[in-house]
Amino acid sequence: VLARNSVIRSNTCASNGTSAGAGITLDRSTNILVANNTLWSNARGVFLFNGRSVLCTIRSNDILFNKYASILLQGGPRSNTIVGNRARRSTNGIVLSGATNNVVLGNVIWSNAGSAVATAGSVSRGNLVASNRMYQCDTPLYFTAVAVSNTARGNLITNASTGDGAKVESGDGNILEGNQVGRSPGSGITLIAAGGDAPARNIVRGNTVWSNVGAGGIYLQKAR
């Protein structure tokens, strides 16, 4: 879609794209509402692309069995809201790649092979990940080295399948606060260096971290 002020509602999009493509793509689109759609077995469920994709709302969609991600923000989308979606049984739930000042709020994300919410690719900055439920993913919350000044607040993160509950890998200036993180086979919250780059200037405060195995509750390696 290359459009503005439009609504995409109550559609079923299945088996679209292989390595590329998506059930619904918003490219250079402004003020689009994507709501109450069912998106399954696509390369991506919803794909927001380009720095001119702004002020869109992705709300209350049921997204499952997608090859790369249920929802992907890539190439500069900004000031969009991802709210109240159900994202499951894909490689990843919600992926931020070169995304700025977006809000990921109140989603339920589970049973993904990778992460529930992750950064990847290009620098993602100033995003808010709040009040989501994330469980039964490898590492439910995963901020990589391209995560800069993002906030994860008030999320319920439980039952990671193999990794940590929440992980910051060489990210800079991120805040993890007020989250509940429990029952992970790894640590509850991990800040760790990758490729020689230390995680720096991150803040971890006011979280409740319980019943994790690995190195325990909160684990820092070469952080500064």
RAJOUR-V99430 format. One record per residue. N is the residue number from 1. PSI is psi in degrees with one decimal (NA if undefined). OMEGA is omega in radians with two decimals (999 if undefined). D_FIRST is the distance of its C-alpha to the first C-alpha in Angstrom with 1 decimal. Layout:
N&PSI&OMEGA&D_FIRST ; N&PSI&OMEGA&D_FIRST
This chain:
1&129.9&2.95&0.0 ; 2&93.8&-2.91&3.8 ; 3&179.4&3.03&5.8 ; 4&154.3&3.05&8.9 ; 5&47.9&-3.10&11.4 ; 6&164.9&-3.14&9.7 ; 7&132.3&3.02&10.9 ; 8&107.4&-2.95&9.9 ; 9&140.0&2.93&13.6 ; 10&38.7&3.03&16.2 ; 11&158.3&2.96&14.5 ; 12&121.0&-3.13&16.1 ; 13&118.5&-3.05&14.3 ; 14&143.9&3.01&17.0 ; 15&44.2&3.08&18.1 ; 16&131.6&3.14&14.8 ; 17&156.8&3.05&15.3 ; 18&-82.9&3.04&18.6 ; 19&-22.3&3.12&18.9 ; 20&-175.3&3.12&15.2 ; 21&176.0&-3.08&12.0 ; 22&165.2&2.99&11.2 ; 23&-48.0&3.08&11.2 ; 24&126.5&3.09&7.9 ; 25&130.3&3.02&5.9 ; 26&110.7&-3.10&4.8 ; 27&116.0&-3.11&5.8 ; 28&49.6&-3.04&7.9 ; 29&144.4&-3.03&6.8 ; 30&133.4&3.04&10.0 ; 31&52.8&3.08&11.7 ; 32&135.0&3.01&9.4 ; 33&122.4&3.05&11.7 ; 34&109.0&-2.96&11.2 ; 35&142.4&2.98&14.7 ; 36&33.4&3.05&17.3 ; 37&156.4&3.01&15.4 ; 38&120.7&-3.02&17.4 ; 39&115.8&-3.08&15.9 ; 40&147.4&3.08&18.6 ; 41&36.6&3.01&19.7 ; 42&169.5&3.00&16.4 ; 43&-42.1&3.02&16.5 ; 44&150.2&3.09&14.7 ; 45&-67.9&3.05&14.0 ; 46&133.8&-3.09&11.2 ; 47&110.4&3.02&10.1 ; 48&121.1&-3.00&9.7 ; 49&142.0&3.00&10.1 ; 50&146.2&-3.13&11.7 ; 51&-9.6&3.09&14.2 ; 52&8.0&2.99&12.1 ; 53&102.2&-3.01&10.1 ; 54&153.3&3.01&12.8 ; 55&30.7&3.06&14.3 ; 56&153.2&3.10&11.9 ; 57&124.5&3.08&13.9 ; 58&107.4&-2.90&13.8 ; 59&132.3&2.93&16.9 ; 60&39.4&3.05&19.2 ; 61&153.5&3.08&17.4 ; 62&113.0&-2.93&19.6 ; 63&122.9&-3.04&18.6 ; 64&158.0&3.05&21.1 ; 65&38.3&3.09&22.3 ; 66&146.2&-2.92&19.4 ; 67&-48.3&-3.07&20.6 ; 68&-50.9&-3.10&19.8 ; 69&150.8&3.00&18.6 ; 70&-45.3&3.11&17.5 ; 71&127.2&3.14&15.4 ; 72&125.9&2.99&14.9 ; 73&118.8&-3.00&14.4 ; 74&144.1&3.01&14.9 ; 75&22.5&3.00&15.4 ; 76&7.7&3.12&16.1 ; 77&143.1&-3.03&13.9 ; 78&151.2&3.05&16.4 ; 79&38.5&3.05&17.6 ; 80&160.6&-3.13&15.4 ; 81&126.0&3.10&17.2 ; 82&106.0&-2.92&17.4 ; 83&133.1&2.95&20.0 ; 84&24.2&3.12&21.9 ; 85&159.0&3.03&20.1 ; 86&113.2&-3.03&22.3 ; 87&120.0&-3.03&21.6 ; 88&160.3&3.00&24.2 ; 89&38.2&2.99&25.5 ; 90&177.8&3.06&23.0 ; 91&-48.6&3.05&24.1 ; 92&159.5&3.11&22.9 ; 93&-81.4&-3.14&21.7 ; 94&125.1&-3.09&19.7 ; 95&129.9&3.10&19.7 ; 96&117.1&-3.14&19.5 ; 97&103.9&-3.05&19.4 ; 98&37.7&-3.09&19.5 ; 99&141.8&-3.01&18.4 ; 100&130.4&2.98&20.3 ; 101&38.8&3.04&21.5 ; 102&161.1&3.13&19.3 ; 103&125.3&3.06&21.0 ; 104&104.9&-2.87&21.4 ; 105&128.8&2.92&23.5 ; 106&28.3&3.08&25.3 ; 107&155.2&3.01&23.6 ; 108&119.2&-2.97&25.8 ; 109&117.6&-3.04&25.3 ; 110&161.3&3.02&27.9 ; 111&42.7&3.01&29.1 ; 112&146.4&-3.10&26.9 ; 113&-33.1&3.13&28.6 ; 114&-108.2&-3.07&27.8 ; 115&161.5&2.99&27.0 ; 116&-51.5&3.06&25.6 ; 117&128.1&-3.09&24.2 ; 118&154.5&2.91&24.6 ; 119&153.3&-3.13&23.9 ; 120&161.8&3.01&23.6 ; 121&-108.7&-3.07&23.0 ; 122&164.7&-3.08&22.8 ; 123&129.1&3.02&24.4 ; 124&129.0&-2.94&22.9 ; 125&138.6&2.96&24.7 ; 126&20.9&3.12&25.4 ; 127&149.2&3.09&23.5 ; 128&123.9&3.07&25.2 ; 129&106.3&-2.94&25.5 ; 130&140.4&2.97&27.6 ; 131&34.5&3.04&29.1 ; 132&155.6&2.96&27.4 ; 133&123.0&-3.10&29.4 ; 134&125.7&3.13&29.3 ; 135&160.1&3.10&31.7 ; 136&43.4&2.98&32.6 ; 137&163.3&-3.11&30.6 ; 138&-63.4&2.99&32.2 ; 139&100.7&-2.98&31.9 ; 140&-49.0&3.11&29.9 ; 141&120.1&-3.01&29.3 ; 142&102.3&3.02&29.2 ; 143&114.7&-3.13&28.9 ; 144&-171.0&-3.08&29.5 ; 145&-19.8&-3.13&30.8 ; 146&6.3&3.10&27.5 ; 147&118.1&-3.09&27.6 ; 148&120.4&3.02&29.0 ; 149&41.2&3.00&29.9 ; 150&159.2&-3.14&27.9 ; 151&128.9&2.99&29.4 ; 152&115.7&-2.98&29.8 ; 153&131.8&2.96&31.6 ; 154&26.1&3.12&33.0 ; 155&150.3&3.00&31.4 ; 156&113.6&-3.02&33.4 ; 157&110.9&-3.05&33.4 ; 158&159.5&2.93&35.7 ; 159&47.5&2.98&36.8 ; 160&143.3&-3.05&35.2 ; 161&-41.3&-3.13&35.7 ; 162&-21.3&-3.00&37.3 ; 163&-151.2&3.11&36.6 ; 164&161.6&3.07&36.8 ; 165&-52.9&3.10&35.3 ; 166&133.5&-3.05&33.8 ; 167&130.2&2.99&34.0 ; 168&114.9&-3.06&33.6 ; 169&97.1&3.12&34.1 ; 170&14.4&3.10&35.0 ; 171&166.5&-3.00&32.6 ; 172&124.6&2.98&33.7 ; 173&23.8&3.12&34.1 ; 174&155.7&3.13&32.3 ; 175&127.5&3.00&33.7 ; 176&111.3&-3.06&34.4 ; 177&141.8&3.04&36.0 ; 178&21.6&3.11&37.0 ; 179&155.6&2.98&35.6 ; 180&120.3&-3.03&37.4 ; 181&116.7&-3.07&37.6 ; 182&160.9&3.00&39.8 ; 183&48.4&3.06&41.0 ; 184&145.0&3.06&39.5 ; 185&-22.6&3.00&41.4 ; 186&-150.6&3.06&40.8 ; 187&164.3&3.07&41.3 ; 188&-59.1&3.10&39.7 ; 189&128.2&-3.12&38.3 ; 190&131.5&2.94&38.6 ; 191&119.9&-2.94&38.3 ; 192&148.1&3.08&39.0 ; 193&150.0&3.06&39.2 ; 194&133.5&3.13&37.3 ; 195&28.9&3.14&38.0 ; 196&-6.0&3.13&40.7 ; 197&122.4&-3.12&38.4 ; 198&144.7&2.97&39.6 ; 199&135.3&-2.99&37.5 ; 200&143.3&3.00&38.5 ; 201&27.8&3.05&38.6 ; 202&153.5&3.14&37.0 ; 203&128.5&3.08&38.2 ; 204&112.3&-3.05&38.9 ; 205&145.6&3.00&40.5 ; 206&21.5&3.12&41.1 ; 207&154.5&2.98&39.8 ; 208&118.7&-3.00&41.6 ; 209&118.8&-3.00&42.0 ; 210&151.3&2.96&44.0 ; 211&41.3&3.03&45.1 ; 212&154.7&-3.04&43.4 ; 213&-102.7&3.04&45.3 ; 214&-128.4&3.13&44.6 ; 215&9.1&3.04&46.0 ; 216&-144.0&-3.01&45.9 ; 217&-71.1&-3.14&44.1 ; 218&124.4&-3.05&42.9 ; 219&124.7&3.09&43.3 ; 220&135.5&3.07&43.1 ; 221&116.1&3.11&43.7 ; 222&31.6&3.11&44.2 ; 223&157.8&3.10&42.3 ; 224&NA&999&43.2
